[in-house]
Amino acid sequence: MFHLRVAVASALVCLGMIGSARPAEQKAGTPSGLSREQSLPSRYPYVIEDALRHCKPSKGFWVDLGAGKGQVAIPLIEATGNAVVMLDPNAEALSEGLQAAREKGLEDRLSAVVGVAEKMPFPDGSVDLVISRGSIFFWENPAEGLREVARVLRPGGKAYIGGGAGSGFPKWAADELIKGRQARAHGEDAEKWQRFVELRRPEQMQKWAETAGMKDFTVMGKGAVSAEDPRVGQGVWLLYEKKER
Ligand SMILES: C[S@@+](CC[C@H](N)C(=O)[O-])C[C@H]1O[C@@H](n2cnc3c(N)ncnc32)[C@H](O)[C@@H]1O
């Protein structure tokens, strides 16, 4: 059944669904200076470590929601051997992810579907793990996206959704990241940076989850300019488990 689902997802890409969704809209809201953060160590290994520790996911149908180029999906496959389906409105980014997987010999484990969190093309109760890094802040309707996450997860399935550097991210690098963001909140692109920080407040994540009708969730992390929560380090994350009802 699982392989069938993955095959269906792959087929959607092959059948030209790629390119049919609207492109990412994040560019307009992205504050300048974000690229300077690229010089810091990669956050993905630490995020994946945290996700696996917090979710302890069952093997099965895993979705990287807002996957972009598969920056989370590919190392997640490498770390666990489990297949991953990427979902993102940006067909070009997904294609790059599929190509990167091919170059690593992981093409049998990575599939892609063009779509949005708010309307996922998966049946009710079919997904074992939803992982989503750095994406919810760009969704048109985050609460609706979370409602969809709850719908597609099977009872016992988990979701780990948010953004941040991971609890194992070196302290010097987290300090530098935060210092840069605090400074930029008063710089030339101050308004966008303030919005960037606002969207990543734990209270905001809590509100989206409550609006989505989620019950069994925990919000971890203190946001974009704090690394004080040892469970996740810098950032903010929603951990959700769908309970049997
Ligand atoms: C900053 S990138 C993060 C990419 C990747 N997850 C990572 O951690 O590097 C945000 C991604 O969210 C995607 N996105 C934007 N709106 C979305 C939506 N409504 N549903 C799902 N993904 C969306 C964008 O296309 C983009 O690839």
Ligand as a Chemical Component Dictionary entry (heavy atoms), coordinates in Angstrom:
data_LIG
# 
_chem_comp.id                   LIG 
_chem_comp.type                 NON-POLYMER 
_chem_comp.pdbx_formal_charge   0 
_chem_comp.three_letter_code    LIG 
# 
loop_
_chem_comp_atom.comp_id 
_chem_comp_atom.atom_id 
_chem_comp_atom.alt_atom_id 
_chem_comp_atom.type_symbol 
_chem_comp_atom.charge 
_chem_comp_atom.model_Cartn_x 
_chem_comp_atom.model_Cartn_y 
_chem_comp_atom.model_Cartn_z 
_chem_comp_atom.pdbx_ordinal 
LIG C1  C1  C 0  12.149 28.765 3.051  1  
LIG S1  S1  S 1  11.590 27.495 1.993  2  
LIG C2  C2  C 0  11.960 26.046 2.963  3  
LIG C3  C3  C 0  12.339 24.906 2.118  4  
LIG C4  C4  C 0  12.839 23.663 2.892  5  
LIG N1  N1  N 0  11.783 23.057 3.682  6  
LIG C5  C5  C 0  14.007 23.997 3.785  7  
LIG O1  O1  O 0  13.910 23.786 4.996  8  
LIG O2  O2  O -1 15.023 24.469 3.242  9  
LIG C6  C6  C 0  9.815  27.589 2.118  10 
LIG C7  C7  C 0  9.096  26.619 1.203  11 
LIG O3  O3  O 0  7.700  26.645 1.485  12 
LIG C8  C8  C 0  7.012  26.519 0.253  13 
LIG N2  N2  N 0  5.625  26.983 0.367  14 
LIG C9  C9  C 0  5.132  28.239 0.224  15 
LIG N3  N3  N 0  3.793  28.230 0.388  16 
LIG C10 C10 C 0  3.424  26.947 0.661  17 
LIG C11 C11 C 0  2.180  26.294 0.925  18 
LIG N4  N4  N 0  1.039  26.979 0.965  19 
LIG N5  N5  N 0  2.171  24.976 1.132  20 
LIG C12 C12 C 0  3.337  24.278 1.104  21 
LIG N6  N6  N 0  4.547  24.842 0.868  22 
LIG C13 C13 C 0  4.598  26.162 0.638  23 
LIG C14 C14 C 0  7.849  27.341 -0.705 24 
LIG O4  O4  O 0  7.582  27.044 -2.055 25 
LIG C15 C15 C 0  9.254  26.988 -0.249 26 
LIG O5  O5  O 0  9.783  25.899 -0.969 27 
# 
loop_
_chem_comp_bond.comp_id 
_chem_comp_bond.atom_id_1 
_chem_comp_bond.atom_id_2 
_chem_comp_bond.value_order 
_chem_comp_bond.pdbx_ordinal 
LIG C1  S1  SING 1  
LIG S1  C2  SING 2  
LIG S1  C6  SING 3  
LIG C2  C3  SING 4  
LIG C3  C4  SING 5  
LIG C4  N1  SING 6  
LIG C4  C5  SING 7  
LIG C5  O1  DOUB 8  
LIG C5  O2  SING 9  
LIG C6  C7  SING 10 
LIG C7  O3  SING 11 
LIG C7  C15 SING 12 
LIG O3  C8  SING 13 
LIG C8  N2  SING 14 
LIG C8  C14 SING 15 
LIG N2  C9  SING 16 
LIG N2  C13 SING 17 
LIG C9  N3  DOUB 18 
LIG N3  C10 SING 19 
LIG C10 C11 SING 20 
LIG C10 C13 DOUB 21 
LIG C11 N4  SING 22 
LIG C11 N5  DOUB 23 
LIG N5  C12 SING 24 
LIG C12 N6  DOUB 25 
LIG N6  C13 SING 26 
LIG C14 O4  SING 27 
LIG C14 C15 SING 28 
LIG C15 O5  SING 29 
# 
